[in-house]
Amino acid sequence: MHSQSNDYLDIGNNPRVGTKRYMAPEVLDEQIRMDCFESFKRTDIWAYGLVLWEIARRTIVNGIIEDYKPPFFDLVPVDPSFEDMKKVVCIDQQTPTIPNRMFSDPALSSLAKIMKECWFQSPPARLTALRIKKTLKKLSNSFHKPKHSPNF
């Protein structure tokens, strides 16, 4: 149950629910503030960055497309344990590698910047959903400029 008036959240005792591979550092090390809704929004931003990474990897750049791989594919087993993910994300502070080819494309380069800012270890340092929305809108507008009809 969430109360907007005081940002109180009551969801029970288990903070580690969901797909381990997408869990933010504060979930893996059980430091998440379970009583604050904002904490959960910040963990979602971490996961959103991972989803962007998956999409970007499968985008054709200069005729090259990479095979699908889940986040941290090169660092953990296919079905990682909490301990596997905690070591990689919390202790080693690893994030997925962003392929160099992404930086040769202006749109993917912008997405790479967003991804990196979703993966800060400190939850308050991560981008907000609103900031991501505005950045993506600006990026979209820069590639799809509306054609103006002449004024008569």
C-alpha positions in Angstrom: 0.0 0.0 0.0 1.3 3.5 -1.0 0.3 6.8 0.5 1.1 9.7 -1.7 0.5 12.3 1.0 3.5 11.1 3.0 5.3 8.8 0.4 4.8 5.8 2.7 4.9 2.4 1.3 4.1 -1.0 2.9 4.9 -4.0 0.7 6.0 -6.6 3.2 9.4 -7.9 4.3 11.2 -9.2 1.2 13.1 -6.6 -0.8 14.5 -9.0 -3.3 11.6 -9.8 -5.6 12.1 -9.9 -9.4 14.6 -11.0 -11.9 18.0 -11.1 -10.2 19.9 -9.9 -13.3 18.0 -6.6 -13.4 18.2 -5.8 -9.6 19.8 -2.5 -8.6 22.7 -2.5 -6.2 20.6 -1.3 -3.3 18.2 -4.3 -3.8 21.1 -6.8 -4.0 22.8 -5.6 -0.9 19.5 -5.1 0.9 20.0 -1.4 1.5 16.9 -0.2 -0.2 14.5 1.9 1.8 11.4 -0.3 1.8 9.2 2.3 3.2 9.8 4.9 0.5 8.2 4.7 -2.9 10.9 6.9 -4.5 13.4 4.1 -3.7 11.5 1.7 -6.0 11.3 4.2 -8.8 15.1 4.5 -8.6 15.6 0.8 -8.8 13.3 0.8 -11.9 15.6 3.4 -13.5 18.6 1.0 -13.0 16.6 -1.8 -14.8 15.4 0.6 -17.5 19.1 1.3 -18.3 19.6 -2.4 -18.8 16.6 -2.7 -21.1 18.0 0.3 -23.2 21.3 -1.6 -23.4 19.6 -4.7 -24.7 17.7 -2.7 -27.3 20.8 -0.8 -28.4 22.9 -3.9 -28.8 20.3 -5.3 -31.2 20.2 -2.1 -33.3 21.9 -2.2 -36.7 24.9 0.2 -37.0 27.0 0.3 -40.2 25.4 -3.0 -41.2 26.4 -4.8 -37.9 24.0 -6.2 -35.4 25.0 -8.2 -32.3 23.5 -11.4 -31.2 21.1 -11.1 -28.2 22.8 -11.3 -24.9 21.3 -10.5 -21.5 22.9 -7.9 -19.3 26.1 -9.1 -17.6 26.2 -12.2 -19.9 30.0 -12.1 -19.8 30.2 -11.9 -16.0 27.6 -14.2 -14.5 26.0 -17.6 -15.3 22.9 -18.0 -17.4 20.8 -18.2 -14.2 22.8 -16.1 -11.7 22.3 -16.3 -8.0 21.8 -13.2 -5.7 25.4 -13.7 -4.6 26.6 -13.8 -8.3 24.8 -10.5 -9.0 25.8 -8.9 -5.7 29.5 -9.6 -6.4 29.3 -8.2 -9.9 27.1 -5.2 -9.3 27.8 -4.2 -5.7 31.3 -5.4 -4.9 33.0 -5.1 -8.4 30.6 -2.2 -9.4 30.4 -3.5 -12.9 27.9 -2.3 -15.6 27.3 -3.8 -19.0 30.0 -3.0 -21.6 28.7 -0.5 -24.2 30.1 -1.6 -27.6 32.3 1.1 -29.3 30.1 0.9 -32.5 27.3 2.6 -30.6 29.4 5.8 -30.3 29.6 6.1 -34.2 25.8 6.7 -34.3 24.5 9.9 -32.8 21.2 8.4 -31.5 22.9 5.4 -29.9 25.6 7.6 -28.5 22.9 9.6 -26.8 21.3 6.4 -25.5 24.6 5.2 -24.2 24.9 8.4 -22.1 21.4 7.8 -20.7 22.3 4.2 -19.9 25.4 5.2 -18.0 23.4 7.7 -16.0 20.8 5.1 -15.1 23.6 2.9 -13.6 25.0 5.1 -10.9 25.7 3.1 -7.7 24.0 5.9 -5.7 20.3 5.8 -6.3 19.7 9.6 -5.9 22.4 10.2 -8.6 20.5 8.3 -11.2 18.3 10.1 -13.8 14.7 10.5 -13.0 12.0 9.1 -15.4 11.0 12.7 -16.2 14.6 13.6 -17.2 14.8 10.5 -19.4 11.5 11.3 -21.0 12.6 14.8 -21.8 16.0 13.7 -23.1 14.4 11.1 -25.4 11.8 13.6 -26.6 14.6 16.0 -27.5 16.5 13.3 -29.2 13.5 12.2 -31.2 12.8 15.8 -32.2 16.3 16.2 -33.4 15.9 13.3 -35.8 12.3 14.0 -36.9 12.0 17.7 -37.5 8.5 18.6 -38.6 8.3 20.2 -42.0 6.8 23.6 -41.9 4.5 24.8 -44.6 5.2 28.2 -45.9 3.0 31.0 -44.5 0.6 32.4 -47.1 
